[in-house]
Protein backbone atom coordinates (compact mmCIF):
# COMPACT_ATOMS: atom_id res chain seq x y z
CA UNK A 1 0.00 0.00 0.00
CA UNK A 2 1.27 3.44 -0.83
CA UNK A 3 -1.04 5.42 1.40
CA UNK A 4 1.51 7.38 3.44
CA UNK A 5 -1.12 8.79 5.79
CA UNK A 6 -2.02 5.31 6.97
CA UNK A 7 1.61 4.16 7.17
CA UNK A 8 2.67 7.24 9.13
CA UNK A 9 -0.38 7.03 11.35
CA UNK A 10 0.33 3.43 12.31
CA UNK A 11 3.71 4.55 13.66
CA UNK A 12 2.20 7.31 15.82
CA UNK A 13 -1.53 6.95 16.41
CA UNK A 14 -3.33 10.13 17.45
CA UNK A 15 -3.78 9.83 21.21
CA UNK A 16 -4.37 13.50 21.95
CA UNK A 17 -8.16 13.92 22.40
CA UNK A 18 -8.20 17.05 20.21
CA UNK A 19 -6.50 15.15 17.36
CA UNK A 20 -8.94 12.25 17.65
CA UNK A 21 -11.81 14.75 17.75
CA UNK A 22 -10.62 16.40 14.53
CA UNK A 23 -10.17 13.02 12.83
CA UNK A 24 -13.70 11.97 13.83
CA UNK A 25 -15.19 15.31 12.74
CA UNK A 26 -13.45 15.19 9.36
CA UNK A 27 -14.44 11.57 8.76
CA UNK A 28 -18.10 12.24 9.56
CA UNK A 29 -18.08 15.38 7.41
CA UNK A 30 -16.41 13.57 4.48
CA UNK A 31 -19.09 10.88 4.58
CA UNK A 32 -21.96 13.39 4.63
CA UNK A 33 -23.06 13.22 8.27
CA UNK A 34 -25.58 15.94 9.07
CA UNK A 35 -26.14 18.30 12.01
CA UNK A 36 -22.85 17.44 13.70
CA UNK A 37 -22.55 18.88 17.21
CA UNK A 38 -19.42 18.79 19.36
CA UNK A 39 -19.84 18.99 23.13
CA UNK A 40 -16.76 19.81 25.21
CA UNK A 41 -16.81 17.63 28.32
CA UNK A 42 -13.38 18.57 29.67
CA UNK A 43 -13.58 19.23 33.38
CA UNK A 44 -17.32 18.47 33.36
CA UNK A 45 -17.47 14.70 33.03
CA UNK A 46 -15.20 11.70 33.43
CA UNK A 47 -16.65 9.76 30.47
CA UNK A 48 -14.44 11.62 28.00
CA UNK A 49 -13.13 14.94 26.81
CA UNK A 50 -15.52 15.38 23.89
CA UNK A 51 -18.85 14.07 22.67
CA UNK A 52 -19.84 14.25 19.01
CA UNK A 53 -23.44 13.83 17.95
CA UNK A 54 -24.31 13.47 14.27
CA UNK A 55 -27.15 12.24 12.08
CA UNK A 56 -27.50 10.04 9.03
CA UNK A 57 -30.60 10.21 6.84
CA UNK A 58 -31.36 6.50 7.00
CA UNK A 59 -30.44 3.31 8.80
CA UNK A 60 -28.12 2.47 5.93
CA UNK A 61 -26.31 5.82 6.19
CA UNK A 62 -25.99 5.58 9.99
CA UNK A 63 -24.40 2.13 9.63
CA UNK A 64 -22.15 3.34 6.82
CA UNK A 65 -21.01 6.39 8.80
CA UNK A 66 -20.20 4.20 11.80
CA UNK A 67 -18.37 1.55 9.77
CA UNK A 68 -16.32 4.17 7.92
CA UNK A 69 -15.42 5.90 11.17
CA UNK A 70 -14.33 2.66 12.83
CA UNK A 71 -12.19 1.77 9.79
CA UNK A 72 -10.60 5.23 9.73
CA UNK A 73 -9.75 5.06 13.43
CA UNK A 74 -8.32 1.56 12.97
CA UNK A 75 -6.18 2.71 9.99
CA UNK A 76 -4.84 5.53 12.15
CA UNK A 77 -3.60 3.00 14.70
CA UNK A 78 -6.16 3.46 17.44
CA UNK A 79 -7.10 0.39 19.51
CA UNK A 80 -9.90 -1.80 18.11
CA UNK A 81 -13.32 -0.25 18.57
CA UNK A 82 -16.56 -2.20 18.78
CA UNK A 83 -19.51 0.07 18.01
CA UNK A 84 -22.75 -0.45 19.92
CA UNK A 85 -26.07 -0.50 18.06
CA UNK A 86 -24.60 -1.17 14.63
CA UNK A 87 -26.97 -4.01 13.63
CA UNK A 88 -30.07 -1.85 14.24
CA UNK A 89 -28.65 1.33 12.73
CA UNK A 90 -30.95 3.69 14.64
CA UNK A 91 -28.36 4.92 17.14
CA UNK A 92 -24.72 3.85 17.04
CA UNK A 93 -22.34 4.59 19.90
CA UNK A 94 -18.61 4.57 19.26
CA UNK A 95 -16.22 4.94 22.17
CA UNK A 96 -12.96 6.28 20.73
CA UNK A 97 -11.25 6.71 24.08
CA UNK A 98 -11.71 10.31 25.19
CA UNK A 99 -14.06 11.03 22.29
CA UNK A 100 -17.57 9.57 22.47
CA UNK A 101 -19.49 9.48 19.17
CA UNK A 102 -23.26 9.12 18.77
CA UNK A 103 -24.67 8.68 15.27
CA UNK A 104 -28.47 8.77 14.98
CA UNK A 105 -31.30 8.59 12.51
CA UNK A 106 -32.98 12.03 12.78
CA UNK A 107 -36.18 10.68 14.39
CA UNK A 108 -34.25 8.81 17.07
CA UNK A 109 -32.01 11.79 17.74
CA UNK A 110 -35.05 14.03 18.12
CA UNK A 111 -36.63 11.54 20.54
CA UNK A 112 -33.61 11.23 22.86
CA UNK A 113 -32.43 14.86 22.62
CA UNK A 114 -28.93 14.14 23.93
CA UNK A 115 -27.74 17.65 23.12
CA UNK A 116 -30.48 19.15 25.26
CA UNK A 117 -29.79 16.74 28.10
CA UNK A 118 -26.06 17.54 28.11
CA UNK A 119 -26.69 21.27 27.83
CA UNK A 120 -28.99 21.08 30.86
CA UNK A 121 -26.53 18.94 32.83
CA UNK A 122 -23.59 21.18 31.98
CA UNK A 123 -25.43 24.43 32.70
CA UNK A 124 -26.82 23.05 35.98
CA UNK A 125 -23.29 22.13 37.00
CA UNK A 126 -22.14 25.64 36.13
CA UNK A 127 -25.05 27.23 38.00
CA UNK A 128 -24.38 25.17 41.11
CA UNK A 129 -20.74 26.27 41.10
CA UNK A 130 -21.59 29.96 40.73
CA UNK A 131 -24.45 30.16 43.24
CA UNK A 132 -22.80 28.35 46.17
Helices and strands as residue ranges (DSSP letters): H 4-11, H 17-30, E 34-40, E 50-56, H 59-75, E 91-95, E 99-105, H 106-112, H 114-131
